[in-house]
């Protein structure tokens, strides 16, 4: 074959797209904060998790595999983990005493 691509070309392009998506998300968050500070309830949406996925893929197809760790730079991955796995457990957590007080009176008499 007369054309041979350097092993860093494709990972560099995908990584650059991932960094662009991360900057778009940060910009959207800053613009949303500015809009809501003026009293509006509108928001500007970014593209969550996509920048981190691009950086992960770029790192995994590059000659140096540990570059995939840079996918952790995307704050939306951490936000996703927080919202779906941690936040619900913190908000819905009640001490055992409060759960016992929430029982109907009929259940308390049976005990």
Secondary structure, 3 states (H helix, E strand, C coil): CCCCCCCCHHHHHHHHHHHHHHHHHHHHHHHHHHHHHCCCCCCCCCCCCHHHHHHHHHHHHCCCHHHHHHHHHCHHHHHHHHHHHHHHHHHCCCCHHHHHHCCCHHHHHHC
